[in-house]
Amino acid sequence: MSVETFLKPYVAVSGLLAVVAMACVIKIKADKSVSARLSEKFGKLWIAAEAVLFVLVGAAVDIRYTLTAGVAAVLLIFGALIFRAVGVWICLLGTKLTLKE
């Protein structure tokens, strides 16, 4: 309730909860074809929304702040990138993808 009170001027949390509840009810009560069609439509919508979301997140990153945070912060970022790259490489070991892919 405190989150909803805090966010009330910006977004209706109860509305978001209602949308999630409606999706669950449709998944349980409706025919499989209705659920599949809705999933397909929202999947197409997500393609555009995903691009907008990640562009806006990337635009919000302030590189100058990272540099003022110190060498440890920069090393942490590079360490996380290396850890992620190794994780992806391990996940793709059994596939037919090449190193470039």
KOLTIBA-186353 format. One record per atom (N, C-alpha, C): x, y, z. Coordinates in steps of 0.2 Angstrom, whole numbers, plus 2048, in hexadecimal, padded with zeros to 3 digits. Each point is the difference from the previous one (the first is absolute). Layout:
! residues N
X;Y;Z .
...
! end
This chain:
! residues 101
804;7FA;800 .
7FC;806;800 .
804;806;800 .
806;800;803 .
804;806;801 .
803;801;7F9 .
802;7FB;7FC .
803;801;7F9 .
7FA;803;7FC .
7FA;7FE;800 .
7FB;803;7FC .
7FF;807;802 .
800;802;807 .
7FF;807;802 .
806;804;7FD .
806;7FE;800 .
806;803;7FE .
7FF;801;7F8 .
7FE;7FB;7FD .
800;801;7F8 .
7FA;802;7FD .
7FB;802;805 .
7F9;802;7FD .
800;806;7FB .
804;805;801 .
800;805;7FB .
803;7FE;7FA .
804;7FB;7FF .
804;7FE;7FA .
7FC;7FA;7FD .
7FE;7FB;803 .
7FE;7FA;7FD .
7FB;7FC;805 .
7FB;7FD;7FE .
7FB;7FD;804 .
802;7F9;801 .
802;7FE;806 .
803;7FA;801 .
7FA;7FB;800 .
7FA;802;802 .
7FB;7FB;800 .
7FE;7FE;7F9 .
801;805;7FC .
7FE;7FF;7F9 .
805;7FA;7FD .
806;801;802 .
805;7FB;7FE .
7FE;7F9;802 .
7FE;800;807 .
7FE;7FA;803 .
7FA;7FD;7FC .
7FC;804;7FE .
7FA;7FE;7FD .
801;7FD;7F9 .
805;803;7FD .
802;7FD;7F9 .
803;7F9;801 .
805;7FF;805 .
803;7FA;801 .
7FA;7FB;802 .
7FC;801;804 .
7FA;7FC;802 .
7FC;7FE;7FA .
7FF;805;7FC .
7FC;7FE;7FA .
803;7FB;7FC .
807;801;7FF .
804;7FC;7FC .
800;7F8;802 .
800;800;807 .
800;7F9;803 .
7F9;7FD;7FF .
7FB;804;801 .
7F9;7FD;7FF .
7FF;7FE;7F9 .
802;804;7FB .
7FF;7FE;7F9 .
804;7FA;7FE .
806;7FF;803 .
804;7FA;7FF .
7FD;7FA;803 .
7FC;801;806 .
7FD;7FA;803 .
7F9;7FE;7FD .
7FC;806;7FE .
7F9;7FF;7FE .
7FF;7FF;7F9 .
804;804;7FC .
7FF;800;7F9 .
802;7FA;7FC .
7FE;800;7FA .
802;7FB;7FB .
808;801;7FF .
803;7FA;7FE .
808;801;7FF .
801;804;7FA .
7FB;800;7FB .
801;805;7FA .
800;807;802 .
7FC;802;805 .
800;807;802 .
806;802;803 .
803;7FC;805 .
806;801;803 .
806;800;7FB .
800;7FC;7FB .
805;800;7FC .
800;806;7FB .
7FA;802;7FE .
800;806;7FC .
802;806;804 .
7FE;801;806 .
802;806;804 .
807;800;801 .
803;7FA;801 .
807;7FF;802 .
804;803;7F9 .
7FE;7FE;7FB .
803;801;7F9 .
800;808;7FF .
7FA;803;801 .
7FF;807;7FF .
804;804;805 .
800;7FE;807 .
804;804;804 .
808;7FE;7FF .
802;7FB;7FD .
807;7FF;7FE .
802;805;7FB .
7FC;801;7FB .
801;805;7FB .
801;807;803 .
7FB;801;805 .
800;807;803 .
807;801;804 .
802;7FA;803 .
806;801;805 .
806;801;7FB .
800;7FE;7FA .
806;801;7FC .
801;808;800 .
7FB;804;7FE .
801;807;800 .
801;803;807 .
7FD;7FE;805 .
800;802;807 .
807;7FF;803 .
803;7FA;7FE .
807;7FE;802 .
805;805;7FE .
800;801;7F9 .
804;805;7FD .
800;807;804 .
7FA;802;801 .
7FF;807;803 .
803;7FF;807 .
7FE;7FB;804 .
802;7FF;807 .
808;800;800 .
803;7FC;7FD .
808;800;800 .
803;806;7FE .
7FD;803;7FB .
803;807;7FE .
800;805;805 .
7FA;800;803 .
7FF;805;806 .
805;7FF;806 .
800;7F9;801 .
805;7FE;806 .
807;802;7FE .
802;7FF;7FA .
807;801;7FE .
801;808;800 .
7FB;804;7FE .
801;807;800 .
800;803;807 .
7FE;7FC;805 .
800;803;807 .
806;7FE;803 .
805;7FC;7FD .
806;7FF;804 .
805;805;7FF .
803;803;805 .
804;805;800 .
807;7FD;801 .
804;800;7FB .
807;7FD;800 .
805;805;804 .
7FF;806;800 .
804;805;804 .
7FF;7FE;808 .
7FA;7FE;802 .
800;7FE;807 .
804;7F9;801 .
800;7FC;7FC .
804;7FA;801 .
807;801;800 .
803;805;7FD .
807;802;800 .
801;803;807 .
7FC;804;802 .
801;803;807 .
7FF;7FB;806 .
7FD;7FB;7FE .
7FF;7FB;806 .
807;7FC;801 .
804;801;7FC .
807;7FD;801 .
802;7FA;7FC .
806;7FE;801 .
802;7FA;7FC .
7FD;7FA;802 .
7FE;7FF;806 .
7FD;7FA;802 .
7F9;7FF;7FD .
7FC;805;7FF .
7FA;800;7FC .
801;7FD;7F9 .
805;803;7FD .
801;7FE;7F9 .
803;7F9;7FF .
804;7FE;805 .
802;7F9;800 .
7FA;7FB;802 .
7FB;802;804 .
7FA;7FC;801 .
7FC;7FF;7FA .
800;806;7FC .
7FC;7FF;7FA .
803;7FB;7FB .
807;801;7FF .
803;7FC;7FC .
800;7F9;802 .
801;7FF;807 .
7FF;7F9;802 .
7FA;7FD;7FF .
7FA;804;801 .
7FA;7FD;7FF .
7FF;7FE;7F8 .
803;804;7FC .
7FF;7FF;7F9 .
804;7F9;7FE .
806;7FF;803 .
803;7FA;7FF .
7FD;7FA;802 .
7FD;801;807 .
7FC;7FB;803 .
7FA;7FE;7FB .
7FD;805;7FD .
7FA;7FF;7FC .
802;7FC;7FA .
806;802;7FD .
802;7FD;7F9 .
802;7F9;801 .
803;7FE;806 .
802;7FA;802 .
7F9;7FB;801 .
7FB;803;803 .
7FA;7FD;801 .
7FD;7FE;7F9 .
7FF;805;7FC .
7FD;7FF;7F9 .
804;7FB;7FC .
807;800;801 .
804;7FB;7FC .
7FE;7F9;803 .
800;7FF;806 .
7FE;7FA;803 .
7FA;7FD;7FE .
7FB;805;800 .
7F9;7FE;7FE .
7FF;7FE;7F9 .
805;802;7FC .
800;7FF;7F8 .
805;7FA;7FE .
803;7FD;805 .
805;7FB;7FE .
7FD;7FA;7FC .
7FA;7FE;802 .
7FD;7FA;7FC .
7FC;802;7FA .
800;806;7FE .
7FD;802;7FA .
804;800;7FA .
7FD;801;7FA .
804;800;7FA .
802;808;7FE .
7FF;804;805 .
802;807;7FE .
808;801;800 .
802;804;7FC .
807;802;800 .
802;805;805 .
806;802;801 .
802;805;805 .
7FE;807;7FE .
800;801;7F9 .
7FD;807;7FE .
7F9;800;801 .
7FC;7FB;7FF .
7F9;800;801 .
7FF;801;808 .
! end
